[in-house]
């Protein structure tokens, strides 16, 4: 999507959201943040605090197992 169109839709969405009292799907501030292409980095936490993070595949697998075991999901 062209940036000019995304900006237009974000501004329009904010105007509509003020009228209907619901948050916009994507606000101008969020669009600006997405333009930065920011990436999270946990290097400082690992090096200074010694934190070990669970790989995302293991975390998803463990979460799915917990949902099934806790009967929160119909089998």
URQUI-V162673 format. One line per field, one symbol per residue. ss: DSSP state (H for helix, E for strand, L for the rest). phi: phi as a letter, one per 20 degrees, with the letter a starting at -180 (. if undefined). psi: psi as a letter, one per 20 degrees, with the letter a starting at -180 (. if undefined). A space follows every 10 residues. Layout:
# URQUI-V162673
ss: ???
phi: ???
psi: ???
This chain:
# URQUI-V162673
ss: LLHHHHHHHH HHHHHHHHHH LLLLLLLHHH HHHHHHLLLL LLHHHHHHHL LLLLLHHHHH HHHHHHHHHL LLLLL
phi: .fffffffff fffffffffe mcfffbefff fffffflfcf cdgffffedm fdefgfffff fffffffffe lecfe
psi: pqhhgggghg gghhgghhgi kqqqhorhgh ggghhhlqpq pjggggghik ppqpqhghgg ghgggggghj kipp.
